[in-house]
C-alpha cells in the first residue's frame, strides 16, 4: 500500500474564524474583534451574550473609530514641549 492510496486526514484550524476577525472566546461566549494595525496584533472585546449580527454591527463601529484614530490605537502624536504648550494656551 503506497502513501498515495491512504486517505488524507482532515485538518481543522485551531481556532475557526471568519474573514471579518470576529470570534467568540470563553465560557461566557464573549465576542472579540482581532486585527492588525501597524504590524501589531490587537484584540478588542465587542460584547458578551449578544448575537453574531449585533457583534458584527458593533465591530463595524469600532473599526471606523480605529481608522479615524479615535480609539487610541496606532500612532500617537508627539508630546508638546512646555514652552509650545504655554504659547498655545495663551493664544
Order of alpha helices (4+ residues) and beta strands (2+ residues): beta-beta-beta-alpha-alpha
